[in-house]
Amino acid sequence: MKIVFLDAKTIGEDIDLSGFDRLGEVVKYSFSGPDEVPERVSDADVIIVNKIQVNERTIGTADKLKLVCVTATGTNNLDKDYLDSRKIAWRNVAGYSTESVAQHTFAMLFYLLEKLKYYDDYVKEDRYTNDTIFTHFEEVFYELFGKTWGIIGLGNIGRRVASIAQAFGAEVIYASPSGSAPQDGYCQVDLDTLYASSDIISVHAPLNQYTENLIGKAAFAKMKETCIFLNLGRGPIVVEQELCDALEQGSIRAAGLDVLCKEPMAPENPLRKIKDSRKLLITPHVGWASVEARTRLMEIILGQVAEFFQSQAAEFFQTEPESH
């Protein structure tokens, strides 16, 4: 069996991938451009990808290909109809990053809520040295206790964020852009109510027809001026220019983003001009990427590859005619 990693650098160089060597020949490419993929997969049995587009153009000459594994939950990069037409199986991974993304959500919140950049700079710039009193609270902040936290997208990550927010004493409400049925134990509201009622809003929804460009000028106008908005779902859920306008005009207090419409960040992204870290925090799509989450992810992928070929072998021996 030949296993080809087409963008192994997206997993990180610190993750142990030696288990794949026990399954067959392994070839790793840090990155692969669309024009490089056909040659690199020409004799592959398995390809492992993150963002690489998998379609007739890129894998049309891969005659031996049997399995495509995506090192993510989203599979928008797969042409599933084409894969089905060639009887090529595919796998993705869900649930591996729940703890990591939930933790990053709160890291972003507290950075903005407690103005940590300001206070860190205050001390490191020696303004605290020999100050007149023992404390300094030029930039005020508030407790999370008693605040309303609105969640858009109550999947595994959304529910984990809800449980942590409740542990801090926040009241949690949620909205489902797709209009899914209420979940027991959680307070579902419509989007307008969530926008108007929430002190913190966090997005943990997938990108689909219900969420693309969901949050723009009209949504920000309904939010409290004191609202902290967090997007840890997908970049195109938010209209970035209209978020920029809302921050500059003071329609909301602050925003934290771990995802953008174009990644890496595009030079023309309007949010680049906001340099005030009390208003805007952007991290480079790293919330999912704790060491534990990436290790868990690749252990699951390894199990998927092994299980697939074990089932293929079992099927072969079951259908092999008896010799006489």
C-alpha positions in Angstrom: 0.0 0.0 0.0 1.2 3.5 -0.8 0.0 6.4 1.4 0.6 9.9 0.3 0.3 13.0 2.5 -0.3 16.0 0.2 -0.1 18.8 2.8 1.5 17.3 5.8 2.7 20.6 7.2 -1.0 21.4 8.0 -0.8 18.7 10.7 2.5 20.1 12.2 5.9 18.6 12.3 5.7 17.7 16.0 3.1 15.0 15.6 4.3 11.4 15.4 3.1 9.8 12.1 5.3 6.7 12.4 2.3 4.4 12.8 1.5 4.9 9.1 4.9 3.3 8.2 3.5 0.0 9.5 0.8 0.1 6.9 3.0 0.5 3.8 5.1 3.0 1.9 4.6 6.5 3.1 5.4 9.7 1.2 5.0 13.1 2.7 4.8 16.4 0.9 4.7 19.6 3.0 2.4 21.3 0.5 1.1 20.5 -2.9 -0.2 22.9 -5.6 -3.1 21.8 -7.8 -0.7 21.2 -10.7 1.6 19.0 -8.6 -1.1 16.7 -7.2 -1.7 14.5 -10.3 1.9 13.3 -10.5 2.2 12.9 -6.7 -0.9 10.7 -6.4 -0.5 8.7 -9.7 0.4 5.5 -7.9 -1.2 6.1 -4.5 -3.6 3.8 -2.7 -4.5 6.4 -0.1 -4.1 10.1 0.0 -4.3 12.2 3.1 -5.2 15.8 2.7 -6.5 18.9 4.6 -7.3 21.7 2.2 -6.2 20.1 -1.2 -9.0 20.0 -3.8 -9.8 16.4 -4.7 -11.6 16.2 -8.0 -11.2 14.8 -11.5 -8.5 17.3 -12.4 -6.3 16.5 -9.4 -6.8 12.7 -9.0 -8.1 11.7 -12.5 -4.9 9.8 -13.2 -4.7 8.1 -9.8 -5.8 4.6 -11.1 -4.9 2.8 -7.8 -6.6 5.2 -5.5 -9.0 3.6 -3.1 -9.3 6.0 -0.1 -9.2 9.7 0.6 -8.8 10.8 4.2 -9.4 14.4 5.2 -7.6 15.7 8.3 -10.6 17.9 9.2 -14.3 17.8 9.7 -15.3 19.8 6.7 -15.3 18.1 3.3 -16.0 21.0 1.0 -12.8 20.2 -0.9 -14.0 16.8 -2.0 -15.9 16.2 -5.2 -18.0 13.5 -3.7 -19.9 12.7 -6.9 -16.7 12.1 -8.7 -15.4 9.9 -5.9 -18.6 7.9 -5.9 -18.4 7.4 -9.7 -15.0 5.8 -9.2 -15.9 3.9 -6.1 -13.2 5.8 -4.1 -14.0 5.9 -0.4 -13.5 9.0 1.7 -13.3 9.6 5.4 -13.3 12.8 7.6 -12.9 13.3 11.3 -15.3 14.9 13.8 -15.1 15.6 17.5 -11.3 15.6 17.7 -10.9 19.3 18.5 -13.9 20.0 20.8 -11.8 20.7 23.9 -9.2 22.7 22.0 -11.6 25.0 20.3 -13.7 25.5 23.5 -10.5 26.4 25.4 -9.5 28.8 22.7 -12.9 30.4 22.8 -12.4 31.3 26.4 -8.8 32.4 25.9 -10.0 34.9 23.3 -12.9 36.0 25.5 -10.8 36.8 28.5 -8.1 38.5 26.5 -10.8 41.0 25.3 -13.0 41.0 28.4 -10.3 41.8 30.8 -8.2 44.1 28.4 -5.2 41.9 29.0 -3.1 43.4 26.2 -3.5 46.8 27.9 -2.5 45.6 31.3 0.4 43.6 30.1 1.8 46.6 28.2 1.1 48.8 31.2 3.5 46.7 33.4 6.1 45.9 30.7 6.3 49.6 29.7 7.3 50.3 33.4 4.3 52.4 34.0 3.4 50.3 37.1 6.9 50.7 38.5 6.7 53.1 41.4 3.1 54.0 40.6 1.1 55.9 43.2 -1.2 53.1 44.3 -1.1 49.3 44.4 -3.7 48.8 41.6 -4.5 50.4 38.3 -7.9 50.1 36.6 -7.9 52.6 33.9 -9.5 50.0 31.6 -12.5 48.6 33.4 -13.8 45.1 32.9 -16.7 43.0 34.1 -17.4 39.6 35.5 -18.7 36.8 33.2 -21.0 35.8 36.1 -24.5 36.8 35.4 -23.9 37.7 31.8 -25.9 36.2 28.9 -23.9 34.1 26.4 -25.4 33.5 23.0 -24.2 30.6 21.0 -24.8 30.2 17.3 -24.4 26.5 16.4 -25.0 24.1 19.2 -23.0 21.1 18.1 -20.3 19.4 20.1 -18.2 22.5 20.5 -21.1 24.8 21.1 -22.4 22.5 23.9 -18.9 22.3 25.5 -18.7 26.1 25.4 -22.1 26.3 27.0 -21.1 24.0 29.8 -18.0 26.1 30.6 -19.9 29.4 30.4 -22.5 28.0 32.8 -19.7 27.0 35.2 -18.7 30.7 35.3 -22.3 31.6 36.1 -23.3 32.9 32.7 -26.8 32.4 31.3 -26.6 30.5 28.0 -29.0 30.8 25.1 -28.5 29.6 21.6 -29.9 29.9 18.1 -30.0 27.5 15.2 -29.6 29.2 11.7 -31.0 26.1 10.0 -34.0 26.0 12.3 -33.2 22.6 13.8 -35.4 21.2 16.6 -34.7 22.4 20.2 -32.2 20.5 22.2 -33.2 19.3 25.7 -31.6 21.2 28.5 -30.7 24.3 26.4 -32.7 27.6 25.8 -33.2 28.0 22.1 -34.2 31.5 20.8 -34.4 33.1 17.4 -31.4 34.9 16.0 -32.8 38.4 16.6 -33.4 37.6 20.3 -29.9 36.2 20.6 -28.4 39.3 19.0 -30.3 41.7 21.3 -30.0 39.8 24.5 -26.4 38.6 24.6 -23.4 40.1 26.3 -21.1 37.6 24.5 -21.9 35.9 21.2 -19.8 33.0 19.9 -20.2 31.3 16.6 -19.5 27.5 16.3 -21.6 26.7 13.2 -20.5 25.1 10.0 -20.5 27.0 6.7 -23.6 26.2 4.7 -26.5 27.8 2.9 -28.0 28.9 6.2 -24.8 30.5 7.6 -22.9 32.1 4.7 -22.8 35.9 5.2 -25.3 35.4 8.1 -23.7 38.0 10.3 -23.4 41.5 8.8 -24.6 45.0 9.2 -28.2 44.2 10.2 -27.0 41.6 12.8 -24.4 43.9 14.4 -26.9 46.7 14.6 -29.1 44.6 16.8 -26.3 43.7 19.2 -25.5 45.5 22.4 -22.8 48.1 22.2 -21.1 46.2 25.0 -21.2 42.9 23.2 -18.1 40.8 22.6 -18.4 38.8 19.4 -16.4 35.7 18.7 -16.2 33.6 15.5 -14.7 30.2 15.8 -16.9 28.6 13.2 -16.0 29.6 9.6 -14.9 32.9 8.2 -17.5 33.5 5.5 -20.3 33.3 8.2 -19.3 37.0 8.9 -19.2 39.9 6.4 -15.8 41.2 7.3 -16.2 44.7 6.0 -19.4 45.1 8.0 -17.7 43.8 11.1 -15.0 46.3 10.5 -17.6 49.1 10.3 -19.3 47.9 13.5 -16.1 48.0 15.4 -15.0 51.4 14.1 -18.5 52.8 14.8 -18.8 51.3 18.2 -21.8 49.2 17.4 -20.2 46.4 19.4 -17.4 46.5 22.0 -14.9 44.0 20.5 -14.5 40.9 18.3 -12.3 37.8 18.4 -11.8 35.8 15.3 -10.0 32.5 14.7 -11.3 32.2 11.2 -11.4 34.5 8.2 -13.0 34.5 4.8 -9.7 33.9 3.1 -6.9 32.1 4.9 -4.1 33.0 5.2 -5.3 36.6 5.6 -5.7 38.5 2.4 -3.9 41.9 2.0 -7.2 43.5 1.1 -8.9 42.3 4.3 -10.5 45.4 5.8 -9.8 44.2 9.4 -6.1 44.7 8.9 -6.4 48.3 9.6 -7.8 47.8 13.1 -4.7 47.8 15.3 -6.4 48.3 18.7 -6.2 44.9 20.5 -8.9 46.0 22.9 -11.3 46.0 19.9 -10.1 43.2 17.8 -8.1 39.9 18.3 -7.4 37.7 15.4 -5.6 34.3 15.7 -4.5 32.4 12.6 -7.1 29.5 12.6 -5.2 27.8 15.5 -8.0 27.1 17.9 -8.3 23.5 16.8 -4.6 22.8 16.9 -3.6 21.8 20.4 -1.0 19.0 20.5 -3.6 16.7 22.0 -6.2 17.5 19.3 -3.7 17.0 16.4 -2.5 13.8 18.0 -6.0 12.6 18.4 -6.8 13.5 14.8 -4.0 11.5 13.3 -4.7 8.5 15.5 -8.2 8.5 14.2 -7.0 8.8 10.6 -4.5 6.0 11.2 -7.3 3.8 12.5 -9.5 4.7 9.5 -6.9 3.6 7.0 -6.1 0.4 8.8 -9.8 -0.5 9.2 -10.6 0.3 5.6 -7.9 -2.1 4.2 -8.7 -4.8 6.8 -12.3 -4.7 5.6 -11.2 -4.8 2.0 -9.0 -7.8 2.7 -11.8 -9.6 4.6 -14.2 -8.9 1.7 -11.7 -10.3 -0.7 -11.2 -13.6 1.2 -15.0 -14.0 1.6 -15.5 -13.7 -2.1 -12.5 -15.7 -3.2 -13.6 -19.0 -4.8 -12.6 -22.2 -3.1 -9.8 -24.1 -4.9 -10.4 -27.7 -5.9 
